[in-house]
Amino acid sequence: MKIVVAGGTGLVGAAVVDKLRAAGHDAVAASRRTGVNLYTADGLADALEGAQVVVDASNSRYTDYPGALDFFETATLNLLTLGAAAGVRHHVVLSVVGSEKLASSGGLYFQAKAEQERLVAESGMPYSIVHSTQFFEFVRAIADSASDAHVARVAEALVQPIAAEDAASAVVETATGAPTQRVVEVAGPDQFRLGDLVELELRWAHDPREVRADTEGEYFGARLGAHDLLPSPDATLYWSHFTDWLDRRT
Ligand SMILES: NC(=O)c1ccc[n+]([C@@H]2O[C@H](COP(=O)([O-])OP(=O)(O)OC[C@H]3O[C@@H](n4cnc5c(N)ncnc54)[C@H](OP(=O)(O)O)[C@@H]3O)[C@@H](O)[C@H]2O)c1
């Protein structure tokens, strides 16, 4: 099956491409590095020719609302319109557990992700939305976004992170199955207080920043309730443990 992976050179997208190819699919990575611009649509129609499935694992470099919204809205409409013209019959998008809640709690990036999901769900194209919890690889960015030079003030909330590799497996399973026409959730096996998770990451990196859990702390602009980052009970849980992953990390 020909499957175009938008953002197929990114953290999750590249792993999705590798896994699809290993399973015998014709996976095409579509990103600026491979000559495809999702925003301007340059190279996109050619990449989509003959594709049956589109996986959107692209990301915006903007975390503000206008920048992120402009990217996700334009890229998504380009993928849906040119995908339909090319005969695509399943559009899979990777998004974030709790995107709607995070969007309504003030998270500007998440408002753009929620809009991306709405466009897909209302497009008439058969679709699946994969909601993942935070990637292990993203914990440093969480610390950085909440830090000054000496202290990381992270929100007082629970989190159940997943290895990007496992999130990629979930996306592959979804993309090679029938459209779900709904959100499916995936998460890692272990729950942490966000502050404890950031502490593990920083101590691993010999980073001297102090970590303080802060009930007033924000998560990329969103005010978090204690359970806002957690998956629902029917989420599929993957296997990799954060502490094992830290041990193996070079
Ligand atoms: N971080 C987390 O913990 C987390 C959790 C759940 C869900 N997610 C979602 O997972 C998705 C993927 O995240 P990620 O961290 O794997 O992304 P990433 O590593 O930042 O990769 C982003 C990809 O998008 C491509 N891209 C960006 N602008 C493009 C453009 N104009 N045209 C074509 N390609 C473009 C990049 O390639 P080029 O630079 O070559 O164009 C790259 O391949 C995101 O949508 C995110 O919301 C993330």
The ligand as an SDF file (V2000), in Angstrom:
LIG
                    3D

 48 52  0  0  0  0  0  0  0  0999 V2000
    5.7290   16.2190   21.4350 N   0  0  0  0  0  0  0  0  0  0  0  0
    4.8520   15.4240   22.0320 C   0  0  0  0  0  0  0  0  0  0  0  0
    5.0610   14.9790   23.1710 O   0  0  0  0  0  0  0  0  0  0  0  0
    3.5770   15.0580   21.2910 C   0  0  0  0  0  0  0  0  0  0  0  0
    2.6220   14.2890   21.9460 C   0  0  0  0  0  0  0  0  0  0  0  0
    1.4850   13.9170   21.2370 C   0  0  0  0  0  0  0  0  0  0  0  0
    1.3150   14.3050   19.9230 C   0  0  0  0  0  0  0  0  0  0  0  0
    2.2570   15.0660   19.3210 N   0  0  0  0  0  0  0  0  0  0  0  0
    2.0480   15.4550   17.9050 C   0  0  0  0  0  0  0  0  0  0  0  0
    2.9080   14.6650   17.1090 O   0  0  0  0  0  0  0  0  0  0  0  0
    3.1300   15.3490   15.8810 C   0  0  0  0  0  0  0  0  0  0  0  0
    4.5700   15.1140   15.4430 C   0  0  0  0  0  0  0  0  0  0  0  0
    5.4470   15.6140   16.4230 O   0  0  0  0  0  0  0  0  0  0  0  0
    7.0190   15.3960   16.2920 P   0  0  0  0  0  0  0  0  0  0  0  0
    7.6160   15.8540   17.5720 O   0  0  0  0  0  0  0  0  0  0  0  0
    7.3180   14.0320   15.7720 O   0  0  0  0  0  0  0  0  0  0  0  0
    7.3660   16.4590   15.1590 O   0  0  0  0  0  0  0  0  0  0  0  0
    8.8180   16.9670   14.6810 P   0  0  0  0  0  0  0  0  0  0  0  0
    9.8990   16.0340   15.0910 O   0  0  0  0  0  0  0  0  0  0  0  0
    8.9270   18.4070   15.0580 O   0  0  0  0  0  0  0  0  0  0  0  0
    8.6880   16.8510   13.0920 O   0  0  0  0  0  0  0  0  0  0  0  0
    7.8870   17.7530   12.3700 C   0  0  0  0  0  0  0  0  0  0  0  0
    7.8650   17.3040   10.9220 C   0  0  0  0  0  0  0  0  0  0  0  0
    7.0410   18.2290   10.1920 O   0  0  0  0  0  0  0  0  0  0  0  0
    7.7520   18.6020    9.0190 C   0  0  0  0  0  0  0  0  0  0  0  0
    7.3170   19.9300    8.5800 N   0  0  0  0  0  0  0  0  0  0  0  0
    7.2770   21.0760    9.3010 C   0  0  0  0  0  0  0  0  0  0  0  0
    6.8580   22.0960    8.5120 N   0  0  0  0  0  0  0  0  0  0  0  0
    6.6110   21.5530    7.2850 C   0  0  0  0  0  0  0  0  0  0  0  0
    6.1530   22.0870    6.0480 C   0  0  0  0  0  0  0  0  0  0  0  0
    5.8650   23.3900    5.8800 N   0  0  0  0  0  0  0  0  0  0  0  0
    6.0400   21.2540    4.9910 N   0  0  0  0  0  0  0  0  0  0  0  0
    6.3680   19.9280    5.1100 C   0  0  0  0  0  0  0  0  0  0  0  0
    6.7740   19.3640    6.2570 N   0  0  0  0  0  0  0  0  0  0  0  0
    6.9060   20.1770    7.3230 C   0  0  0  0  0  0  0  0  0  0  0  0
    9.2370   18.5490    9.4090 C   0  0  0  0  0  0  0  0  0  0  0  0
   10.0900   18.3380    8.3060 O   0  0  0  0  0  0  0  0  0  0  0  0
   10.8490   19.5310    7.5080 P   0  0  0  0  0  0  0  0  0  0  0  0
   11.4470   20.4320    8.5450 O   0  0  0  0  0  0  0  0  0  0  0  0
   11.8410   18.7880    6.6450 O   0  0  0  0  0  0  0  0  0  0  0  0
    9.8080   20.1980    6.6800 O   0  0  0  0  0  0  0  0  0  0  0  0
    9.2390   17.2730   10.2560 C   0  0  0  0  0  0  0  0  0  0  0  0
    9.3300   16.1360    9.4170 O   0  0  0  0  0  0  0  0  0  0  0  0
    2.7560   16.8210   16.1310 C   0  0  0  0  0  0  0  0  0  0  0  0
    1.6480   17.1770   15.3530 O   0  0  0  0  0  0  0  0  0  0  0  0
    2.4230   16.8940   17.6000 C   0  0  0  0  0  0  0  0  0  0  0  0
    1.3270   17.7410   17.8730 O   0  0  0  0  0  0  0  0  0  0  0  0
    3.3820   15.4460   19.9660 C   0  0  0  0  0  0  0  0  0  0  0  0
  1  2  1  0
  2  3  2  0
  2  4  1  0
  4  5  1  0
  4 48  2  0
  5  6  2  0
  6  7  1  0
  7  8  2  0
  8  9  1  0
  8 48  1  0
  9 10  1  0
  9 46  1  0
 10 11  1  0
 11 12  1  0
 11 44  1  0
 12 13  1  0
 13 14  1  0
 14 15  2  0
 14 16  1  0
 14 17  1  0
 17 18  1  0
 18 19  2  0
 18 20  1  0
 18 21  1  0
 21 22  1  0
 22 23  1  0
 23 24  1  0
 23 42  1  0
 24 25  1  0
 25 26  1  0
 25 36  1  0
 26 27  1  0
 26 35  1  0
 27 28  2  0
 28 29  1  0
 29 30  1  0
 29 35  2  0
 30 31  1  0
 30 32  2  0
 32 33  1  0
 33 34  2  0
 34 35  1  0
 36 37  1  0
 36 42  1  0
 37 38  1  0
 38 39  2  0
 38 40  1  0
 38 41  1  0
 42 43  1  0
 44 45  1  0
 44 46  1  0
 46 47  1  0
M  CHG  2   8   1  16  -1
M  END
$$$$
